[in-house]
């Protein structure tokens, strides 16, 4: 079974930066042929895609709300994916989830097979 473990996140003041990471917990599985994505969710909002990255990292798709502020990166050798968040605002407060898909790249949450446990990101005014 492939399990995704998240770390990072936390509490930061508006304008600050945070980083979250996601890694496969089973070394017997390779995720290099999978696409990755980050999603976020609050009780007031539907789950939304933050950014997706293709299998070979030649394509990324950012939500308009985070373009220019968030950056996704992946290390296929380590089966990890990171999300660097800068210029954070209270509107970014949410639980962030990493996910993996067997597709090359997709923007649909239903296409993602594996999910992390979520990490809280809280941005104060």
Buried (B, 14 or more C-beta within 10 A) or exposed (E): EBEBEBEBBEEBEEEBEBBBBBBBEEEEEEBEEBBBBBBBBEEEEEEBBBBBBBBEBEEBBBBEEBEEBBBBBBEBEEBBBBBBBBEBEEEBBBBBBBBBBBBEBBEEBEBBEBBBEBBEBBBEE
